[in-house]
Each structure stands twice: as C-alpha cells, then as structure tokens.
Amino acid sequence: MGKHSERIINYLNTEKKCFCDNCLSKLLRIKSRQTVNSICNKLYKQEIIRRYKGECSYCNKKIN
C-alpha cells in the first residue's frame, strides 16, 4: 500500500467523519484531488473505506 493510501486510511480512522476529495487533498497536503479520488475509489473497492453521499464535515459541500 502506498504512502498516500496509508495517510488517508489513518486520517479517516482517526477523524471518523465524512470528507470530500477536495478537503482530504487539502487536509493531507496531497497536491492533486484526482490522486485522492483515485486512491479512495481503490480503497472503497477493496472495502477498506466507505464512500458516503451527504455532506463534507470540513467544507459542508454536498458529496455525491
């Protein structure tokens, strides 16, 4: 598992909240939102994380 994947998993396990890819990118200082999106989609398919629809806990933006 890559460095970014581990950081995302650890952050989400610690915070126990929902975040949009943009905010995860900012909070974890990962330059590309697309990188976060790709990693999170892979982690979701591996059933390591969940992808929720609703509202981001950081920016309150609607998550689809």
Secondary structure, DSSP 4 states (H G I P E B T S, - for coil): --HHHHHHHHHHHHH-S---HHHHHHHTT-S-HHHHHHHHHHHHHTTSS----EE-TTT-PEE-
